Amino acid sequence: MSGVMDSLARTPTGRWSVWKFNWLANHKIIRALEQARVHARGVLLDVGCGSRPFARVFEGRVERYLGTDLAASRFLGGTAPDAYARAEQLPFRDGSVDTVLGLSMLTYLPEPLRMLEEGRRVLRPGGTLLLEFTQMAPLHDEPHDYFRFTRYGAAWLLERAGFEPVEFLPIGGLWARVGLSTIAALNRINRGPTRVLTELPVRALYVVVQVLAEIMDRIFSSPREVLAHLVVARRRP
């Protein structure tokens, strides 16, 4: 995801680590990936892989897990990718992978269609694209924050690039957005020399805010108000 979700989604956390400020984002992403993993197979390429926090979701589904990212990425966490590359210029042969995965990166691209076309190029015919399209997020990482996508805009881009959309999996909703903004504000408080005083009360508030946001999100979910969609798409011949 972008903004709060971007930085959180690339930071590993446990499934039930609700006291961590990034639990809500990871929880939403993992749920969507677990639904989509049945479509993954063969050689998987994670574009913008960071430290590969979600590789474990695909264990037993893919034969090999490759990753690319920028050398300057702050999400690598000391782990080098298989190749340093931009999403629009992947250093792989035509039709050399079976699955392409892209999370929390499309909003950073001034020409997202080029990434989709490059993903199609490296995929074998009939290969699968698993790509997150952010719909609702605050402005972040200026000036390199370019787009938000409805599911209809996502479908248009995919079809233009030579993909057939198969499934749109919603990631979070309005209450998750409120919860993520709240915990981001709490995290800004929990810094500096006063952290010795704020750590325990802020961690307790993380639990309250995230659990409440998760419950409200499930009760009042709406397909019109989602943080993002994880889209499963098939490469056309």
Long-range contacts (C-beta under 8 A, 24 or more apart in sequence): 1-25, 1-29, 1-104, 1-132, 1-134, 1-137, 1-171, 1-172, 1-227, 1-228, 2-104, 2-107, 2-134, 2-137, 2-140, 2-145, 2-148, 3-137, 3-138, 3-139, 3-140, 4-137, 4-138, 4-140, 4-180, 4-181, 4-183, 4-184, 5-104, 5-134, 5-137, 5-180, 5-227, 5-228, 6-104, 6-107, 6-137, 6-140, 6-141, 7-75, 8-180, 9-53, 9-103, 9-104, 10-50, 10-51, 10-53, 10-75, 10-103, 10-104, 11-51, 11-53, 11-75, 12-51, 12-53, 13-53, 18-206, 18-207, 18-210, 18-211, 19-203, 19-204, 19-206, 19-207, 20-206, 21-183, 21-184, 21-186, 21-187, 21-206, 23-206, 23-210, 24-172, 24-176, 24-179, 24-180, 24-183, 24-210, 24-213, 24-214, 25-172, 25-180, 26-53, 27-214, 28-171, 28-172, 28-176, 28-227, 29-54, 29-103, 29-132, 29-171, 29-230, 30-54, 30-57, 31-171, 32-169, 32-170, 32-171, 32-230, 33-57, 33-58, 33-130, 33-230, 35-169, 35-230, 36-130, 36-167, 36-169, 36-230, 36-232, 37-61, 39-99, 39-128, 39-130, 39-166, 39-167, 39-232, 40-98, 40-99, 40-101, 40-128, 40-130, 41-98, 41-99, 41-128, 42-97, 42-98, 42-99, 42-124, 42-127, 43-96, 43-97, 43-98, 43-99, 44-97, 44-98, 44-99, 44-100, 44-101, 45-90, 45-92, 45-97, 45-99, 45-100, 45-101, 45-122, 46-101, 46-102, 46-103, 47-87, 47-90, 47-100, 47-101, 47-102, 47-105, 47-115, 47-119, 48-73, 48-87, 48-102, 48-103, 48-104, 48-105, 49-81, 50-75, 50-76, 50-77, 51-75, 51-76, 51-77, 51-78, 51-79, 52-79, 54-103, 62-98, 62-99, 66-97, 87-114, 87-115, 87-118, 88-114, 88-115, 88-118, 89-118, 90-118, 90-119, 90-121, 90-122, 92-122, 93-122, 94-121, 94-122, 95-121, 95-122, 95-123, 95-124, 95-125, 95-127, 96-122, 96-124, 97-122, 97-123, 97-124, 97-127, 98-123, 98-124, 98-127, 98-128, 99-123, 99-127, 99-128, 99-129, 99-130, 100-127, 100-128, 100-129, 100-130, 100-131, 101-130, 101-131, 102-129, 102-130, 102-131, 102-132, 103-132, 104-132, 104-134, 105-132, 106-131, 106-132, 106-133, 106-134, 106-147, 106-149, 107-134, 107-137, 107-145, 107-146, 107-147, 107-148, 108-141, 108-144, 108-145, 108-146, 109-146, 109-147, 110-146, 112-146, 112-147, 112-157, 113-157, 113-160, 113-161, 116-157, 116-158, 116-160, 116-161, 116-163, 117-161, 117-162, 119-161, 120-161, 120-162, 120-163, 120-235, 123-235, 124-235, 125-235, 125-236, 125-237, 126-234, 126-235, 126-237, 127-234, 127-235, 128-232, 128-233, 128-234, 128-235, 129-158, 129-163, 129-231, 129-232, 129-233, 129-234, 129-235, 130-230, 130-231, 130-232, 131-158, 131-230, 131-231, 131-233, 132-171, 132-228, 132-229, 132-230, 132-231, 133-228, 133-229, 133-231, 134-227, 134-228, 135-226, 135-227, 135-228, 135-229, 136-174, 136-177, 136-225, 136-226, 136-227, 136-228, 137-177, 137-227, 137-228, 138-181, 149-229, 151-229, 151-231, 154-229, 154-231, 155-231, 158-231, 158-233, 162-235, 162-236, 163-233, 163-234, 163-235, 163-236, 164-233, 164-234, 164-236, 165-231, 165-232, 165-233, 166-232, 166-233, 166-234, 167-231, 167-232, 168-229, 168-230, 168-231, 168-232, 169-229, 169-230, 169-231, 169-232, 170-221, 170-223, 170-226, 170-228, 170-229, 171-226, 171-227, 171-228, 171-229, 171-230, 172-217, 172-226, 172-227, 172-228, 173-217, 173-220, 173-221, 173-222, 173-225, 173-226, 173-227, 174-217, 174-220, 174-222, 174-225, 175-213, 175-216, 175-217, 175-220, 176-213, 176-214, 176-217, 176-227, 177-227, 178-213, 179-209, 179-210, 179-212, 179-213, 179-214, 179-217, 180-213, 180-227, 182-209, 182-213, 183-209, 183-210
